[in-house]
Amino acid sequence: NSTRNFKMKKLLIATTALVATAGMAAADVTITGHAAAGFHSGLDNVATAASTNSTDIAGDGIYSNAGVDFTMSGATDNGISFSATLNIDAGEEVDTGDFEYDGADGGTAGLGAVSMSGAFGTLTFDNNGIDNLYSDATTHDVSYATTVGAIGLTVGYDVTAASANATSAQATYSASGMAFTLTGSEAPGGTSTTLAVSYALNDTVTITADTDSAAGGASVQTVGASTTLNGVSVSVESANNSTWDVDLGYTAGGFALTYGVDETDAWTATATAALGGGATFSAGVDSSDATYAGVSFAF
């Protein structure tokens, strides 16, 4: 009897482990890490500007930061996928894309978006963490995205800010090399809209045009063109408000160079190089003598 009971206990444990493993098969937790370090000089001080509502320049200094990101995903028995993110970041941060010094991170855990997807579309919740589709300002709390035939639809809404319940929406459609994007936002300041059109002439040349009507402002029309051939890219844009941009780029292997200039003769130049093993070197300088150089790591 004792032998039979022992075998039954082993069978029960094995069965329990099998059921647990089967339940875990629909869920996944991914942990990634990142770090960066380098020096900076003359970058726009975003942290100070936010508190004083004025432009400030960060002095010479170094930056170093590290973080861990958790991505959790799973699926219900009826086929609804769900996911959530959590991140922990600490250290001094710089925004190399905008030549900005972001300052010290709080070093606390932050909850990111929680989303659910299925045949109905994708519903995302993130308190003050979802971009307004028109302005890119991170103010929305909830968004919904779906497709109706060949048209993609996305709606975002600011639920919690009683004084600024902004709503934004976007519709996209593509066919025969043409792509149309209509975006609008309704906020206390008024209604803003933009209609953008792009057409791929061939595999290397794309023509773009858009009309932008910001709330309380004049409508601005912009036309542009971009081409990429043998690692060399050229992009030009011109608007009816006398503004223009020219951007040049070159990539070869893991190395990339960019240069951009606008109507004010303000320019930026950047360089990046993949060092292997998840490490990347980056450096940049602009017309106001702001500079940065450093290495970032992905784990």
ChimeraX commands (.cxc) that place a marker at each C-alpha (Angstrom):
marker #1 position 0.00,0.00,0.00 radius 0.5
marker #1 position 2.80,2.40,0.87 radius 0.5
marker #1 position 4.40,1.77,-2.55 radius 0.5
marker #1 position 1.10,2.40,-4.31 radius 0.5
marker #1 position 0.50,5.61,-2.31 radius 0.5
marker #1 position 4.02,6.82,-3.14 radius 0.5
marker #1 position 3.41,6.22,-6.85 radius 0.5
marker #1 position 0.07,8.03,-6.68 radius 0.5
marker #1 position 1.74,11.03,-4.98 radius 0.5
marker #1 position 4.39,11.12,-7.72 radius 0.5
marker #1 position 1.65,10.98,-10.36 radius 0.5
marker #1 position -0.27,13.78,-8.62 radius 0.5
marker #1 position 2.86,15.99,-8.41 radius 0.5
marker #1 position 3.71,15.34,-12.05 radius 0.5
marker #1 position 0.15,16.09,-13.14 radius 0.5
marker #1 position 0.10,19.30,-11.10 radius 0.5
marker #1 position 3.41,20.42,-12.65 radius 0.5
marker #1 position 2.10,19.64,-16.14 radius 0.5
marker #1 position -1.05,21.72,-15.56 radius 0.5
marker #1 position 1.01,24.58,-14.17 radius 0.5
marker #1 position 3.36,24.48,-17.14 radius 0.5
marker #1 position 0.44,24.43,-19.56 radius 0.5
marker #1 position -0.99,27.50,-17.85 radius 0.5
marker #1 position 2.34,29.32,-18.10 radius 0.5
marker #1 position 2.63,28.57,-21.82 radius 0.5
marker #1 position 0.18,31.40,-22.56 radius 0.5
marker #1 position 2.13,33.94,-20.47 radius 0.5
marker #1 position 5.58,35.42,-20.91 radius 0.5
marker #1 position 7.79,37.83,-18.97 radius 0.5
marker #1 position 10.72,39.43,-20.77 radius 0.5
marker #1 position 13.44,41.35,-18.92 radius 0.5
marker #1 position 15.77,43.70,-20.79 radius 0.5
marker #1 position 18.30,46.23,-19.60 radius 0.5
marker #1 position 19.96,49.36,-20.90 radius 0.5
marker #1 position 22.71,51.74,-19.85 radius 0.5
marker #1 position 24.53,54.77,-21.22 radius 0.5
marker #1 position 27.45,57.01,-20.30 radius 0.5
marker #1 position 29.30,59.94,-21.82 radius 0.5
marker #1 position 29.80,63.69,-21.64 radius 0.5
marker #1 position 27.70,66.67,-22.72 radius 0.5
marker #1 position 28.16,70.41,-23.19 radius 0.5
marker #1 position 25.71,73.22,-23.96 radius 0.5
marker #1 position 22.58,71.06,-24.30 radius 0.5
marker #1 position 19.13,72.55,-23.68 radius 0.5
marker #1 position 18.31,71.97,-20.02 radius 0.5
marker #1 position 14.81,70.47,-20.21 radius 0.5
marker #1 position 14.49,69.93,-16.45 radius 0.5
marker #1 position 15.13,73.60,-15.66 radius 0.5
marker #1 position 13.04,74.87,-18.57 radius 0.5
marker #1 position 10.05,72.85,-17.36 radius 0.5
marker #1 position 10.17,74.40,-13.89 radius 0.5
marker #1 position 10.92,78.00,-14.95 radius 0.5
marker #1 position 9.02,78.07,-18.26 radius 0.5
marker #1 position 12.12,79.48,-19.96 radius 0.5
marker #1 position 15.03,78.23,-22.05 radius 0.5
marker #1 position 18.19,77.26,-20.14 radius 0.5
marker #1 position 21.48,75.69,-21.16 radius 0.5
marker #1 position 23.13,72.87,-19.24 radius 0.5
marker #1 position 26.82,73.33,-18.50 radius 0.5
marker #1 position 29.61,70.86,-19.17 radius 0.5
marker #1 position 29.17,67.53,-17.46 radius 0.5
marker #1 position 28.92,63.79,-17.73 radius 0.5
marker #1 position 25.90,61.53,-17.81 radius 0.5
marker #1 position 25.44,57.92,-16.83 radius 0.5
marker #1 position 22.25,55.95,-16.43 radius 0.5
marker #1 position 20.93,52.42,-16.30 radius 0.5
marker #1 position 17.56,50.79,-16.33 radius 0.5
marker #1 position 15.61,47.54,-16.37 radius 0.5
marker #1 position 12.44,46.99,-18.39 radius 0.5
marker #1 position 9.88,44.27,-17.73 radius 0.5
marker #1 position 7.42,43.29,-20.46 radius 0.5
marker #1 position 4.65,40.88,-19.45 radius 0.5
marker #1 position 2.29,39.32,-21.96 radius 0.5
marker #1 position -0.28,36.57,-22.10 radius 0.5
marker #1 position -3.58,35.46,-23.62 radius 0.5
marker #1 position -6.99,34.45,-22.34 radius 0.5
marker #1 position -8.71,31.22,-23.29 radius 0.5
marker #1 position -10.94,33.08,-25.77 radius 0.5
marker #1 position -8.00,34.59,-27.65 radius 0.5
marker #1 position -7.63,38.07,-26.10 radius 0.5
marker #1 position -3.97,39.07,-25.77 radius 0.5
marker #1 position -2.89,41.30,-22.91 radius 0.5
marker #1 position 0.37,42.96,-21.94 radius 0.5
marker #1 position 1.86,45.32,-19.36 radius 0.5
marker #1 position 5.21,47.03,-18.92 radius 0.5
marker #1 position 7.21,48.13,-15.89 radius 0.5
marker #1 position 10.51,50.01,-15.87 radius 0.5
marker #1 position 13.11,51.08,-13.31 radius 0.5
marker #1 position 15.53,53.83,-14.39 radius 0.5
marker #1 position 18.18,55.80,-12.52 radius 0.5
marker #1 position 20.95,58.26,-13.37 radius 0.5
marker #1 position 21.47,61.32,-15.55 radius 0.5
marker #1 position 19.87,61.22,-19.01 radius 0.5
marker #1 position 20.35,63.12,-22.27 radius 0.5
marker #1 position 18.13,63.16,-25.37 radius 0.5
marker #1 position 20.63,62.80,-28.20 radius 0.5
marker #1 position 17.95,63.20,-30.87 radius 0.5
marker #1 position 16.97,66.70,-29.67 radius 0.5
marker #1 position 20.28,67.80,-28.09 radius 0.5
marker #1 position 18.59,68.04,-24.68 radius 0.5
marker #1 position 19.74,67.38,-21.13 radius 0.5
marker #1 position 16.86,65.62,-19.33 radius 0.5
marker #1 position 18.48,65.61,-15.90 radius 0.5
marker #1 position 18.27,63.05,-13.15 radius 0.5
marker #1 position 15.77,60.22,-13.28 radius 0.5
marker #1 position 13.80,59.53,-10.13 radius 0.5
marker #1 position 15.19,56.03,-9.72 radius 0.5
marker #1 position 11.73,54.66,-9.00 radius 0.5
marker #1 position 9.67,51.97,-10.66 radius 0.5
marker #1 position 7.21,53.23,-13.24 radius 0.5
marker #1 position 4.16,51.43,-14.59 radius 0.5
marker #1 position 3.83,51.67,-18.35 radius 0.5
marker #1 position 0.94,50.80,-20.62 radius 0.5
marker #1 position -1.53,47.99,-20.01 radius 0.5
marker #1 position -3.20,46.83,-23.22 radius 0.5
marker #1 position -5.66,44.24,-24.49 radius 0.5
marker #1 position -5.93,43.10,-28.11 radius 0.5
marker #1 position -8.31,40.91,-30.02 radius 0.5
marker #1 position -10.66,40.85,-32.98 radius 0.5
marker #1 position -12.19,44.05,-31.57 radius 0.5
marker #1 position -8.87,45.94,-31.88 radius 0.5
marker #1 position -6.42,47.16,-29.22 radius 0.5
marker #1 position -7.39,49.00,-26.05 radius 0.5
marker #1 position -4.53,50.69,-24.14 radius 0.5
marker #1 position -4.51,52.28,-20.66 radius 0.5
marker #1 position -1.63,54.49,-19.48 radius 0.5
marker #1 position -2.34,57.43,-17.16 radius 0.5
marker #1 position -0.87,60.54,-18.85 radius 0.5
marker #1 position 1.41,58.26,-20.86 radius 0.5
marker #1 position -0.18,58.13,-24.33 radius 0.5
marker #1 position 0.76,60.66,-27.02 radius 0.5
marker #1 position -1.80,63.02,-28.50 radius 0.5
marker #1 position -1.94,61.87,-32.13 radius 0.5
marker #1 position -1.73,65.44,-33.42 radius 0.5
marker #1 position 0.77,67.17,-31.14 radius 0.5
marker #1 position 2.78,64.21,-29.72 radius 0.5
marker #1 position 2.30,65.74,-26.25 radius 0.5
marker #1 position 2.05,62.88,-23.75 radius 0.5
marker #1 position -1.33,63.69,-22.19 radius 0.5
marker #1 position -3.79,60.91,-23.06 radius 0.5
marker #1 position -4.85,58.19,-20.64 radius 0.5
marker #1 position -6.58,55.69,-22.93 radius 0.5
marker #1 position -6.51,54.84,-26.62 radius 0.5
marker #1 position -8.33,52.48,-28.98 radius 0.5
marker #1 position -7.05,51.24,-32.34 radius 0.5
marker #1 position -8.76,49.06,-34.95 radius 0.5
marker #1 position -9.11,48.54,-38.68 radius 0.5
marker #1 position -12.22,48.90,-40.80 radius 0.5
marker #1 position -11.51,47.31,-44.15 radius 0.5
marker #1 position -8.37,49.01,-45.48 radius 0.5
marker #1 position -8.66,51.97,-43.09 radius 0.5
marker #1 position -6.77,52.10,-39.81 radius 0.5
marker #1 position -8.44,54.04,-37.00 radius 0.5
marker #1 position -6.97,55.24,-33.69 radius 0.5
marker #1 position -8.60,57.38,-30.98 radius 0.5
marker #1 position -7.00,58.78,-27.84 radius 0.5
marker #1 position -8.66,60.49,-24.88 radius 0.5
marker #1 position -7.53,62.39,-21.79 radius 0.5
marker #1 position -9.82,61.09,-19.05 radius 0.5
marker #1 position -8.32,62.39,-15.83 radius 0.5
marker #1 position -7.45,66.04,-16.57 radius 0.5
marker #1 position -10.76,67.80,-15.87 radius 0.5
marker #1 position -9.50,71.12,-17.26 radius 0.5
marker #1 position -8.11,69.70,-20.50 radius 0.5
marker #1 position -10.03,66.65,-21.68 radius 0.5
marker #1 position -8.33,66.50,-25.06 radius 0.5
marker #1 position -9.38,63.97,-27.68 radius 0.5
marker #1 position -7.35,63.04,-30.75 radius 0.5
marker #1 position -8.08,60.71,-33.66 radius 0.5
marker #1 position -6.27,59.44,-36.74 radius 0.5
marker #1 position -7.28,57.58,-39.89 radius 0.5
marker #1 position -4.83,56.00,-42.33 radius 0.5
marker #1 position -5.26,54.46,-45.77 radius 0.5
marker #1 position -2.75,53.09,-48.28 radius 0.5
marker #1 position -3.17,51.88,-51.87 radius 0.5
marker #1 position -1.00,51.69,-55.00 radius 0.5
marker #1 position 1.95,53.53,-53.48 radius 0.5
marker #1 position -0.24,56.29,-52.03 radius 0.5
marker #1 position -0.62,56.79,-48.27 radius 0.5
marker #1 position -3.11,59.15,-46.64 radius 0.5
marker #1 position -3.15,60.18,-42.97 radius 0.5
marker #1 position -5.84,62.40,-41.46 radius 0.5
marker #1 position -5.24,63.50,-37.87 radius 0.5
marker #1 position -7.31,65.74,-35.61 radius 0.5
marker #1 position -7.33,66.92,-32.01 radius 0.5
marker #1 position -10.02,68.61,-29.95 radius 0.5
marker #1 position -8.73,70.45,-26.87 radius 0.5
marker #1 position -9.73,73.50,-24.78 radius 0.5
marker #1 position -7.68,75.67,-27.17 radius 0.5
marker #1 position -9.71,74.58,-30.18 radius 0.5
marker #1 position -9.60,72.04,-33.00 radius 0.5
marker #1 position -6.40,71.15,-34.87 radius 0.5
marker #1 position -6.16,69.00,-38.01 radius 0.5
marker #1 position -3.56,67.81,-40.46 radius 0.5
marker #1 position -3.85,65.88,-43.73 radius 0.5
marker #1 position -0.68,64.20,-45.01 radius 0.5
marker #1 position -0.17,62.44,-48.34 radius 0.5
marker #1 position 2.83,60.51,-49.57 radius 0.5
marker #1 position 3.49,58.82,-52.90 radius 0.5
marker #1 position 6.30,56.36,-53.61 radius 0.5
marker #1 position 7.43,57.09,-57.17 radius 0.5
marker #1 position 9.69,54.03,-57.07 radius 0.5
marker #1 position 11.80,52.08,-54.60 radius 0.5
marker #1 position 14.06,55.07,-53.90 radius 0.5
marker #1 position 12.01,58.29,-54.29 radius 0.5
marker #1 position 9.00,59.42,-52.22 radius 0.5
marker #1 position 7.02,62.65,-52.59 radius 0.5
marker #1 position 5.14,64.09,-49.59 radius 0.5
marker #1 position 2.65,66.89,-48.98 radius 0.5
marker #1 position 0.56,67.98,-46.01 radius 0.5
marker #1 position -1.67,70.77,-44.80 radius 0.5
marker #1 position -1.64,71.62,-41.10 radius 0.5
marker #1 position -4.29,73.74,-39.39 radius 0.5
marker #1 position -3.36,74.33,-35.75 radius 0.5
marker #1 position -6.00,75.73,-33.40 radius 0.5
marker #1 position -5.93,79.52,-33.52 radius 0.5
marker #1 position -3.26,79.62,-36.23 radius 0.5
marker #1 position -2.99,79.92,-39.99 radius 0.5
marker #1 position -3.00,76.83,-42.18 radius 0.5
marker #1 position 0.48,75.74,-43.29 radius 0.5
marker #1 position 1.12,73.69,-46.44 radius 0.5
marker #1 position 4.34,71.71,-46.82 radius 0.5
marker #1 position 5.78,69.72,-49.74 radius 0.5
marker #1 position 8.83,67.51,-49.66 radius 0.5
marker #1 position 10.77,64.73,-51.30 radius 0.5
marker #1 position 13.17,62.06,-50.09 radius 0.5
marker #1 position 15.43,59.56,-51.78 radius 0.5
marker #1 position 17.80,56.81,-50.67 radius 0.5
marker #1 position 20.39,55.15,-52.88 radius 0.5
marker #1 position 23.47,53.11,-51.98 radius 0.5
marker #1 position 23.36,54.20,-48.35 radius 0.5
marker #1 position 22.99,57.92,-49.15 radius 0.5
marker #1 position 19.72,59.61,-48.18 radius 0.5
marker #1 position 18.46,63.11,-49.01 radius 0.5
marker #1 position 15.28,64.70,-47.66 radius 0.5
marker #1 position 14.00,68.22,-48.40 radius 0.5
marker #1 position 10.88,70.05,-47.20 radius 0.5
marker #1 position 9.53,73.54,-47.85 radius 0.5
marker #1 position 6.43,75.27,-46.44 radius 0.5
marker #1 position 4.41,78.35,-47.39 radius 0.5
marker #1 position 5.43,80.05,-44.12 radius 0.5
marker #1 position 8.99,80.46,-45.46 radius 0.5
marker #1 position 10.41,77.53,-43.50 radius 0.5
marker #1 position 12.44,74.70,-45.00 radius 0.5
marker #1 position 14.62,71.75,-43.98 radius 0.5
marker #1 position 17.34,69.74,-45.70 radius 0.5
marker #1 position 18.55,66.47,-44.19 radius 0.5
marker #1 position 21.42,64.32,-45.46 radius 0.5
marker #1 position 22.43,60.87,-44.28 radius 0.5
marker #1 position 24.89,58.11,-44.99 radius 0.5
marker #1 position 24.90,54.56,-43.65 radius 0.5
marker #1 position 27.36,51.72,-44.20 radius 0.5
marker #1 position 27.25,48.61,-42.09 radius 0.5
marker #1 position 26.81,49.69,-38.50 radius 0.5
marker #1 position 28.02,53.25,-39.15 radius 0.5
marker #1 position 25.76,56.24,-39.82 radius 0.5
marker #1 position 26.21,59.99,-40.39 radius 0.5
marker #1 position 23.47,62.65,-40.47 radius 0.5
marker #1 position 23.44,66.37,-41.21 radius 0.5
marker #1 position 20.45,68.71,-41.13 radius 0.5
marker #1 position 19.99,72.44,-41.73 radius 0.5
marker #1 position 16.97,74.77,-41.82 radius 0.5
marker #1 position 16.02,78.28,-42.94 radius 0.5
marker #1 position 17.65,79.87,-39.87 radius 0.5
marker #1 position 21.01,78.26,-40.76 radius 0.5
marker #1 position 20.71,76.16,-37.60 radius 0.5
marker #1 position 22.34,72.80,-38.23 radius 0.5
marker #1 position 23.01,69.49,-36.47 radius 0.5
marker #1 position 25.50,66.74,-37.24 radius 0.5
marker #1 position 25.52,63.29,-35.65 radius 0.5
marker #1 position 27.45,60.05,-35.95 radius 0.5
marker #1 position 26.68,56.56,-34.63 radius 0.5
marker #1 position 28.62,53.33,-34.81 radius 0.5
marker #1 position 27.61,49.84,-33.71 radius 0.5
marker #1 position 30.38,48.38,-31.55 radius 0.5
marker #1 position 28.91,44.89,-31.30 radius 0.5
marker #1 position 27.51,43.05,-28.33 radius 0.5
marker #1 position 24.67,45.53,-27.95 radius 0.5
marker #1 position 26.96,48.56,-27.59 radius 0.5
marker #1 position 26.65,51.72,-29.74 radius 0.5
marker #1 position 28.81,54.84,-29.84 radius 0.5
marker #1 position 27.09,58.14,-30.63 radius 0.5
marker #1 position 28.25,61.74,-30.91 radius 0.5
marker #1 position 26.73,65.00,-32.07 radius 0.5
marker #1 position 27.33,68.74,-32.46 radius 0.5
marker #1 position 25.06,71.59,-33.54 radius 0.5
marker #1 position 25.32,75.22,-34.63 radius 0.5
marker #1 position 24.95,76.49,-31.04 radius 0.5
marker #1 position 28.10,74.54,-30.00 radius 0.5
marker #1 position 26.10,71.95,-28.07 radius 0.5
marker #1 position 27.90,68.60,-28.08 radius 0.5
marker #1 position 27.59,65.10,-26.68 radius 0.5
marker #1 position 29.49,61.85,-27.02 radius 0.5
marker #1 position 29.01,58.53,-25.31 radius 0.5
marker #1 position 28.25,54.86,-25.45 radius 0.5
marker #1 position 24.93,53.09,-24.90 radius 0.5
marker #1 position 24.39,49.43,-24.08 radius 0.5
marker #1 position 21.47,47.07,-24.56 radius 0.5
marker #1 position 21.26,43.92,-22.44 radius 0.5
marker link #1:1,2 radius 0.2
marker link #1:2,3 radius 0.2
marker link #1:3,4 radius 0.2
marker link #1:4,5 radius 0.2
marker link #1:5,6 radius 0.2
marker link #1:6,7 radius 0.2
marker link #1:7,8 radius 0.2
marker link #1:8,9 radius 0.2
marker link #1:9,10 radius 0.2
marker link #1:10,11 radius 0.2
marker link #1:11,12 radius 0.2
marker link #1:12,13 radius 0.2
marker link #1:13,14 radius 0.2
marker link #1:14,15 radius 0.2
marker link #1:15,16 radius 0.2
marker link #1:16,17 radius 0.2
marker link #1:17,18 radius 0.2
marker link #1:18,19 radius 0.2
marker link #1:19,20 radius 0.2
marker link #1:20,21 radius 0.2
marker link #1:21,22 radius 0.2
marker link #1:22,23 radius 0.2
marker link #1:23,24 radius 0.2
marker link #1:24,25 radius 0.2
marker link #1:25,26 radius 0.2
marker link #1:26,27 radius 0.2
marker link #1:27,28 radius 0.2
marker link #1:28,29 radius 0.2
marker link #1:29,30 radius 0.2
marker link #1:30,31 radius 0.2
marker link #1:31,32 radius 0.2
marker link #1:32,33 radius 0.2
marker link #1:33,34 radius 0.2
marker link #1:34,35 radius 0.2
marker link #1:35,36 radius 0.2
marker link #1:36,37 radius 0.2
marker link #1:37,38 radius 0.2
marker link #1:38,39 radius 0.2
marker link #1:39,40 radius 0.2
marker link #1:40,41 radius 0.2
marker link #1:41,42 radius 0.2
marker link #1:42,43 radius 0.2
marker link #1:43,44 radius 0.2
marker link #1:44,45 radius 0.2
marker link #1:45,46 radius 0.2
marker link #1:46,47 radius 0.2
marker link #1:47,48 radius 0.2
marker link #1:48,49 radius 0.2
marker link #1:49,50 radius 0.2
marker link #1:50,51 radius 0.2
marker link #1:51,52 radius 0.2
marker link #1:52,53 radius 0.2
marker link #1:53,54 radius 0.2
marker link #1:54,55 radius 0.2
marker link #1:55,56 radius 0.2
marker link #1:56,57 radius 0.2
marker link #1:57,58 radius 0.2
marker link #1:58,59 radius 0.2
marker link #1:59,60 radius 0.2
marker link #1:60,61 radius 0.2
marker link #1:61,62 radius 0.2
marker link #1:62,63 radius 0.2
marker link #1:63,64 radius 0.2
marker link #1:64,65 radius 0.2
marker link #1:65,66 radius 0.2
marker link #1:66,67 radius 0.2
marker link #1:67,68 radius 0.2
marker link #1:68,69 radius 0.2
marker link #1:69,70 radius 0.2
marker link #1:70,71 radius 0.2
marker link #1:71,72 radius 0.2
marker link #1:72,73 radius 0.2
marker link #1:73,74 radius 0.2
marker link #1:74,75 radius 0.2
marker link #1:75,76 radius 0.2
marker link #1:76,77 radius 0.2
marker link #1:77,78 radius 0.2
marker link #1:78,79 radius 0.2
marker link #1:79,80 radius 0.2
marker link #1:80,81 radius 0.2
marker link #1:81,82 radius 0.2
marker link #1:82,83 radius 0.2
marker link #1:83,84 radius 0.2
marker link #1:84,85 radius 0.2
marker link #1:85,86 radius 0.2
marker link #1:86,87 radius 0.2
marker link #1:87,88 radius 0.2
marker link #1:88,89 radius 0.2
marker link #1:89,90 radius 0.2
marker link #1:90,91 radius 0.2
marker link #1:91,92 radius 0.2
marker link #1:92,93 radius 0.2
marker link #1:93,94 radius 0.2
marker link #1:94,95 radius 0.2
marker link #1:95,96 radius 0.2
marker link #1:96,97 radius 0.2
marker link #1:97,98 radius 0.2
marker link #1:98,99 radius 0.2
marker link #1:99,100 radius 0.2
marker link #1:100,101 radius 0.2
marker link #1:101,102 radius 0.2
marker link #1:102,103 radius 0.2
marker link #1:103,104 radius 0.2
marker link #1:104,105 radius 0.2
marker link #1:105,106 radius 0.2
marker link #1:106,107 radius 0.2
marker link #1:107,108 radius 0.2
marker link #1:108,109 radius 0.2
marker link #1:109,110 radius 0.2
marker link #1:110,111 radius 0.2
marker link #1:111,112 radius 0.2
marker link #1:112,113 radius 0.2
marker link #1:113,114 radius 0.2
marker link #1:114,115 radius 0.2
marker link #1:115,116 radius 0.2
marker link #1:116,117 radius 0.2
marker link #1:117,118 radius 0.2
marker link #1:118,119 radius 0.2
marker link #1:119,120 radius 0.2
marker link #1:120,121 radius 0.2
marker link #1:121,122 radius 0.2
marker link #1:122,123 radius 0.2
marker link #1:123,124 radius 0.2
marker link #1:124,125 radius 0.2
marker link #1:125,126 radius 0.2
marker link #1:126,127 radius 0.2
marker link #1:127,128 radius 0.2
marker link #1:128,129 radius 0.2
marker link #1:129,130 radius 0.2
marker link #1:130,131 radius 0.2
marker link #1:131,132 radius 0.2
marker link #1:132,133 radius 0.2
marker link #1:133,134 radius 0.2
marker link #1:134,135 radius 0.2
marker link #1:135,136 radius 0.2
marker link #1:136,137 radius 0.2
marker link #1:137,138 radius 0.2
marker link #1:138,139 radius 0.2
marker link #1:139,140 radius 0.2
marker link #1:140,141 radius 0.2
marker link #1:141,142 radius 0.2
marker link #1:142,143 radius 0.2
marker link #1:143,144 radius 0.2
marker link #1:144,145 radius 0.2
marker link #1:145,146 radius 0.2
marker link #1:146,147 radius 0.2
marker link #1:147,148 radius 0.2
marker link #1:148,149 radius 0.2
marker link #1:149,150 radius 0.2
marker link #1:150,151 radius 0.2
marker link #1:151,152 radius 0.2
marker link #1:152,153 radius 0.2
marker link #1:153,154 radius 0.2
marker link #1:154,155 radius 0.2
marker link #1:155,156 radius 0.2
marker link #1:156,157 radius 0.2
marker link #1:157,158 radius 0.2
marker link #1:158,159 radius 0.2
marker link #1:159,160 radius 0.2
marker link #1:160,161 radius 0.2
marker link #1:161,162 radius 0.2
marker link #1:162,163 radius 0.2
marker link #1:163,164 radius 0.2
marker link #1:164,165 radius 0.2
marker link #1:165,166 radius 0.2
marker link #1:166,167 radius 0.2
marker link #1:167,168 radius 0.2
marker link #1:168,169 radius 0.2
marker link #1:169,170 radius 0.2
marker link #1:170,171 radius 0.2
marker link #1:171,172 radius 0.2
marker link #1:172,173 radius 0.2
marker link #1:173,174 radius 0.2
marker link #1:174,175 radius 0.2
marker link #1:175,176 radius 0.2
marker link #1:176,177 radius 0.2
marker link #1:177,178 radius 0.2
marker link #1:178,179 radius 0.2
marker link #1:179,180 radius 0.2
marker link #1:180,181 radius 0.2
marker link #1:181,182 radius 0.2
marker link #1:182,183 radius 0.2
marker link #1:183,184 radius 0.2
marker link #1:184,185 radius 0.2
marker link #1:185,186 radius 0.2
marker link #1:186,187 radius 0.2
marker link #1:187,188 radius 0.2
marker link #1:188,189 radius 0.2
marker link #1:189,190 radius 0.2
marker link #1:190,191 radius 0.2
marker link #1:191,192 radius 0.2
marker link #1:192,193 radius 0.2
marker link #1:193,194 radius 0.2
marker link #1:194,195 radius 0.2
marker link #1:195,196 radius 0.2
marker link #1:196,197 radius 0.2
marker link #1:197,198 radius 0.2
marker link #1:198,199 radius 0.2
marker link #1:199,200 radius 0.2
marker link #1:200,201 radius 0.2
marker link #1:201,202 radius 0.2
marker link #1:202,203 radius 0.2
marker link #1:203,204 radius 0.2
marker link #1:204,205 radius 0.2
marker link #1:205,206 radius 0.2
marker link #1:206,207 radius 0.2
marker link #1:207,208 radius 0.2
marker link #1:208,209 radius 0.2
marker link #1:209,210 radius 0.2
marker link #1:210,211 radius 0.2
marker link #1:211,212 radius 0.2
marker link #1:212,213 radius 0.2
marker link #1:213,214 radius 0.2
marker link #1:214,215 radius 0.2
marker link #1:215,216 radius 0.2
marker link #1:216,217 radius 0.2
marker link #1:217,218 radius 0.2
marker link #1:218,219 radius 0.2
marker link #1:219,220 radius 0.2
marker link #1:220,221 radius 0.2
marker link #1:221,222 radius 0.2
marker link #1:222,223 radius 0.2
marker link #1:223,224 radius 0.2
marker link #1:224,225 radius 0.2
marker link #1:225,226 radius 0.2
marker link #1:226,227 radius 0.2
marker link #1:227,228 radius 0.2
marker link #1:228,229 radius 0.2
marker link #1:229,230 radius 0.2
marker link #1:230,231 radius 0.2
marker link #1:231,232 radius 0.2
marker link #1:232,233 radius 0.2
marker link #1:233,234 radius 0.2
marker link #1:234,235 radius 0.2
marker link #1:235,236 radius 0.2
marker link #1:236,237 radius 0.2
marker link #1:237,238 radius 0.2
marker link #1:238,239 radius 0.2
marker link #1:239,240 radius 0.2
marker link #1:240,241 radius 0.2
marker link #1:241,242 radius 0.2
marker link #1:242,243 radius 0.2
marker link #1:243,244 radius 0.2
marker link #1:244,245 radius 0.2
marker link #1:245,246 radius 0.2
marker link #1:246,247 radius 0.2
marker link #1:247,248 radius 0.2
marker link #1:248,249 radius 0.2
marker link #1:249,250 radius 0.2
marker link #1:250,251 radius 0.2
marker link #1:251,252 radius 0.2
marker link #1:252,253 radius 0.2
marker link #1:253,254 radius 0.2
marker link #1:254,255 radius 0.2
marker link #1:255,256 radius 0.2
marker link #1:256,257 radius 0.2
marker link #1:257,258 radius 0.2
marker link #1:258,259 radius 0.2
marker link #1:259,260 radius 0.2
marker link #1:260,261 radius 0.2
marker link #1:261,262 radius 0.2
marker link #1:262,263 radius 0.2
marker link #1:263,264 radius 0.2
marker link #1:264,265 radius 0.2
marker link #1:265,266 radius 0.2
marker link #1:266,267 radius 0.2
marker link #1:267,268 radius 0.2
marker link #1:268,269 radius 0.2
marker link #1:269,270 radius 0.2
marker link #1:270,271 radius 0.2
marker link #1:271,272 radius 0.2
marker link #1:272,273 radius 0.2
marker link #1:273,274 radius 0.2
marker link #1:274,275 radius 0.2
marker link #1:275,276 radius 0.2
marker link #1:276,277 radius 0.2
marker link #1:277,278 radius 0.2
marker link #1:278,279 radius 0.2
marker link #1:279,280 radius 0.2
marker link #1:280,281 radius 0.2
marker link #1:281,282 radius 0.2
marker link #1:282,283 radius 0.2
marker link #1:283,284 radius 0.2
marker link #1:284,285 radius 0.2
marker link #1:285,286 radius 0.2
marker link #1:286,287 radius 0.2
marker link #1:287,288 radius 0.2
marker link #1:288,289 radius 0.2
marker link #1:289,290 radius 0.2
marker link #1:290,291 radius 0.2
marker link #1:291,292 radius 0.2
marker link #1:292,293 radius 0.2
marker link #1:293,294 radius 0.2
marker link #1:294,295 radius 0.2
marker link #1:295,296 radius 0.2
marker link #1:296,297 radius 0.2
marker link #1:297,298 radius 0.2
marker link #1:298,299 radius 0.2
view
